[in-house]
Amino acid sequence: MYLNQVYLENLTEHRYRVVWEHLNFCMLIDIDDESAWPIQLNLDDLLNPEQFSLISEPFVLPSVEIGSISAERRDEAYRAISHLLDNYTLLFDKATRNQLIREQVEKTDKPRIYILRQLRRYWKRGMAPDALAPDYEKCGGAGTPRRNVKNKLGRKRKNADGEGIIITDEVADLFRLAIDGFYLKNEKVNLKDAKDRAVGFYKSRYPKADKTSIPTLSQFKYFYKTNYQTTNVLKARTPQIQFNKDTSPLTSTSAYLNFGPGARYEIDATIVDLYLVSGLDRNRIIGRPVIYYVKDVFSRMVVGLYVGLENPSWATATIALANAFSDKVKYCQQFGIEIDSSMWPSVGIPATITADRGEMLGRQADVLVNRLGISLTNTRAYRGSDKGVVERAFKEMHAHIKPYAQGIVEPLNGKKRIGHRYELDAELSLTAFTKIVIHHVINHNTTHVVTEYDFAPDMPTDLASKPIDLWNWGVKNRTGKLRVVDEELTFINMLPQGKATVSVTGIKFNGMSYTCSEAMQMGWFHRSKSVTRPESVDISYDPRNTNVIYLRPDARFDSYWVCLLSDKSRRYRDMTFAEAKLLLSQAKKTEATNQQQEDFEAPDLQQKIMKIVKEERDKKAQSPSSQTNTEKLRGIRENRNAEKELERQKDRDELADKSKKQELSPVVPIRSSDSDESFDFPDLDSFLEDDDE
């Protein structure tokens, strides 16, 4: 569990990263030495606090957009060293390393110094493809176009006549007009055609331009590459169905060779054969839950899970993966289940993840591959058996729950058995079902015996084939491939994403309002027309918890704002987004029904008002006045006082009439007046005398 961690040597204050670990020793590289190579160190020395201290990750890797120049440079560098990484342990020997590097230079035609720099950079910055990305964020004017210049930028012409033109803001607008209105609208148009259209616009704007003073194809291509993302262009130029079917932004990295815990995780989902009810209203059936299992192939341990109502998708799968990477003690505490880390020890990221083809799309996949250095592999189409380990886990879970819970879906259609519907027997809430699944997983990990486990020759004969025992043995003896990551950052970046709108009432997402301190400080919610606020923002959210969402102010991995559910939406606190959506839908139906009633009765109210007004208008017409308008206006105050006195006298007369009518009714005694029985309270002395007797 020391792989990829960074230690500070107390004596020299040099920082070292663990690039490989064995049973008793590890390989370190000095990240502060430009010419360093991995060196061997005993684990006892590394763990000696007098010699080394564990420090936090010193590098914040650049955020790389798919299709950008940084991505091209990163992929180029990774291809240059990928074959070296296939012989990972051989790189620690100087002679063998030099031989492998010579062979790689011949294969790639890259300079030796380039391969050396990229290999060191890979080790020093975290052993992930993004470690090879250039730090363009630290260069130049942070993407600011250089428009107001006197001399033309770029190299001078060698063959063509003239000096060319400067790309001013006006010329850039012409380029953008040709790209947006011509190139993006027609997939058959190439960049050369779009450039010709831009030159046509330029000649119309500047009639005196000649052949030596028009924009060139190189200038047009440079503008296009620096202002348009490849992914957005593909979406704009490709029909949506074709884009979703044929265009994939993913590439896989090389898998680590050593096999042990964390070498490969399998993930898959199933819709449980059980109906659930709402935790808010037990009479409301909410359908069948979805379960994602993440399982370690070596030990058969369930290392992560998701239980909820979201349909199977990559966004939902990433929640299960985030759970697999993080500490399970806190997760179990959310459901009132107390465990210690030894009962569910899987923490960290694996080398490889296998999932269905349809579950491998999205920004989260790019985070897994290029940020965390995980290799993604696909199962073959329609072949769920490629993930046999996790498929068997689903069957085992169904077998444990079926005898005890009501609402189980039987093989026969529910209508065919005495006309009874199994949905009506549902009794478990989502929270209760999640608790059952957690208990089942813990029981599986700690007690389940894996039948026909294929023990390797070096595994002891007395090793029990239980997931927990296989896991612990593998971590100790097989050098597990798990690597430690920042749990919170990884969790937030793995969550599903969405768009939220911003207004004076808060940050609104899925019909609920949120607020955060950063937005308050920036004045987004001030009720002033001078306030500048974005219309919409990107957010990440956990479908299981409406209490918080995470606003992403930019594309950086470590940039987020925590937004809490506002008091305005307190009705939806402590719910899943599915439950909140159902409640919002019911509220809209109720509002629509009431609006129908209001609209239906509105004409009746209108008629009543018009009738009363007409009657009063007729009365006024029948009572002509000899006063002038000036006299009428002058007497308003006196008329008001007189009218108030009439109203008061009317109220006094009504009260007097009511008091006369309210005479007390005669009371008829139940018994005759000569009865000895009385309903007076008994004398205290009588009680005391009785007690004395």
Secondary structure, 3 states (H helix, E strand, C coil): CCCCCEEEECCCCCEEEEEEECCCEEEEEECCCCCCCCEEEEHHHHCCCCCEEEECCCCCCCCCCCCCHHHHHHHHHHHHHHHHHCCHHHHHCHHHHHHHHHHHHHHHCCCHHHHHHHHHHHHHCCCCHHHHCCCHHHCCCCCCCCCCCCCCCCCCCCCCCCCCCCCCHHHHHHHHHHHHHHHCCCCCCCHHHHHHHHHHHHHHHCCCCCCCCCCCHHHHHHHHHHHCCHHHHHHHHCCHHHHHHHCCCCCCCCCCCCCCCCCCEEEEEEECCECEECCCCCCCEEECCEEEEEEECCCCCEEEEEEECCCCCHHHHHHHHHHHHCCHHHHHHCCCCCCCHHHCCCCCECCEEEECHHHCCCHHHHHHHHHCCCEEEECCCCCHHHHHHHHHHHHHHHHHHCCCCCCECCCCCHHHCCCCCHHHHCCCCHHHHHHHHHHHHHHHHHHCCCCCCCCCCCCCCCCCCCHHHHHHHHHHHCCCCCECCCHHHHHHHHCCEEEEEEECCEEEECCEEEECHHHHHCCCCCCCCCCCCCCEEEEEECCCCCCEEEEECCCCCCCCEEEEECHHHHHHCCCCHHHHHHHHHHHHHHHHHHHHHHHHHHHHHHHHHHHHHHHHHHHHHCCCCCCCHHHHHHCHHHHHHHHHHHHHHHHHHHHHHHHHHCCCCCCCCCCCCCCCCCCCCCCHHHHHHHHHC
